[in-house]
């Protein structure tokens, strides 16, 4: 196995954000897999186990996958968008996804260094109406998810759905 140069070990967040979509698409196009010589990368295994806990709706188990200072970024212009910092905020986000019956089915996982790229089908059931391919970039540190950045396949559809599912309360109740 070829040893990567030290400069590769400290990939910047901006490089991941710019390259995650292209890297995932390129790997898929060339038939890449999450394993080498039949062994699953430990970071891929971590994300597979995370998805099993997510599918079970077990927020307590889910919390065991997160670093204390986790940062989870949801892009967009909707009530759930923004960066959630810390386990409490991330779990509150997942509790809201559970309320909407949000489900995810992994399609592809691959690891490189501290990063895992994930493509999955994500859909809602309460209310129904969102069914997209999503890409996530997970940064792993100390066998925990330290950072995740979520990329919807159709940001406009995601924004519209989340506004329907999580409308703002009318004024003045919104400010009470």
Beta strands, then each sheet from edge to edge (+ up, - down):
strand 1: 35-36
strand 2: 39-40
strand 3: 66-74
strand 4: 82-85
strand 5: 103-112
strand 6: 115-125
strand 7: 128-141
strand 8: 144-152
sheet 1: 1+ 2-
sheet 2: 4+ 3- 8- 7+ 6- 5+
end
